[in-house]
Amino acid sequence: MFTSSHRRRQRREWVLWGVPLAMVGIAGVLIASTQRQADYAGWYHHWITAAFGALVALGLERLPLQRLRPLLIPVYGLTVISLVAVRIIGTTALGAQRWISIGGVHVQPSEFAKVAAILLLAAVLSRHPVERPVDLMRPLGVISIPWLLVFIQPDLGTSLVFGALMLTMLYWSGMPIEWVILLLSPLVTALLSGILPWAMGLWIPAMAVIAFRSLPWKRLAATITVVIHGAMAAITPWLWLNGLKDYQRDRLVLFLDPSQDPLGGGYHLLQSTVGIGSGGLLGMGLLQGQLTKLRFIPEQHTDFIFSALGEETGFIGCGLVVVGFALLMARLLQIARNARTDFESLVVIGIGTMLMFQVVVNIFMTIGLGPVTGIPLPFLSYGRSAMVVNFIALGLCLSVVRQSRRSFTQLR
């Protein structure tokens, strides 16, 4: 006989299933709206891919994650090989080489690499938590290989996801927050060196103080920190000119003032904000958006699907989507806290980070608060690989829930 608390836990799984499926349902209509004036109509592929993904999730729900541990290194190795293959036989589109064509279907290995990295990183951190600075070598090794291969595709947006995964999972595994700040700080130094150079006079000493207080060999740690940040500030101009493509530099700069290039790099941002703003409170109605119908925003069915949502469902529709993602993240946090093992907890928190980082970056991008990075909106943006990966991630989380419930029942 189930207890009332157990029934409540069962009902809460409507969040894990209900939110993604609701997103998929509305997304199919929005994608259809973006294709009203197109020569083709492939919006229903979004639903077909989601149905396939849901079946995969149902299968994974019944598979304990512990059984996957012997397969983690082979799966990780396969994804790394596929990322290398992209450089050799990959398909190029929109200025980037990110896909492999298999039987006429474009597969994006970088999407699958995110889940493979989460699983292997969770296994490493659960067995070898970071208690000393030298312990960082293992997690850095796991993340750095796919990160580098994705970055050179080039895919700046997805490469940022790997960084967010590592930092969040390191903190969740018990690494001191000061060490997380120190790992993130070189990126802040790079940004300050180009935007507010005078601020580095405060920032770098502050990082040296944190290193001195939180790391062993205090004086040496503070000195190395200053040297690393000084080197980062020195090489940032070179990295800016030689490490990024022209369009990537435009995206990182023009979001501050897209009107500088309204017909070029700033076009997406300007049209997206106009489309979202035109929706008002209630929107123009599904399949009624005029900017969406006239295809003012290129590739609106993928990275900029939120602009179609804003135009056709208004502030209310956008707010409901944001609330839905917030509920999903809250449930994932609860699952991670109640997981049976550190490995399962880290897998769930990694998946939550992957999904929510993409949500925040994508929405900020479409409303003009961030640069265009090419990150899709989970369950809403059109994309077969991303959709399947999102449902694989959902299935892994459902597996953790199932095993936690089984343990709870046995204890009862």
HELIX and SHEET records of a PDB file:
HELIX    1   1 SER A    4  THR A   34  1                                  31    
HELIX    2   2 TYR A   44  GLU A   61  1                                  18    
HELIX    3   3 LEU A   65  LEU A   71  5                                   7    
HELIX    4   4 LEU A   72  ILE A   89  1                                  18    
HELIX    5   5 PRO A  109  ARG A  127  1                                  19    
HELIX    6   6 PRO A  133  LEU A  136  5                                   4    
HELIX    7   7 MET A  137  PHE A  151  1                                  15    
HELIX    8   8 LEU A  156  TRP A  172  1                                  17    
HELIX    9   9 ILE A  177  ILE A  195  1                                  19    
HELIX   10  10 PRO A  197  ALA A  199  5                                   3    
HELIX   11  11 MET A  200  SER A  214  1                                  15    
HELIX   12  12 LYS A  218  ASN A  242  1                                  25    
HELIX   13  13 ASP A  246  LEU A  254  1                                   9    
HELIX   14  14 PRO A  258  GLN A  260  5                                   3    
HELIX   15  15 TYR A  267  SER A  278  1                                  12    
HELIX   16  16 GLN A  290  LYS A  293  1                                   4    
HELIX   17  17 ILE A  305  ASN A  338  1                                  34    
HELIX   18  18 ASP A  342  THR A  366  1                                  25    
HELIX   19  19 ARG A  384  LEU A  411  1                                  28    
SHEET    1   A 3 THR A  91  ALA A  93  0                                        
SHEET    2   A 3 ALA A  96  ILE A 102 -1                                        
SHEET    3   A 3 VAL A 105  VAL A 107 -1                                        
END                                                                             
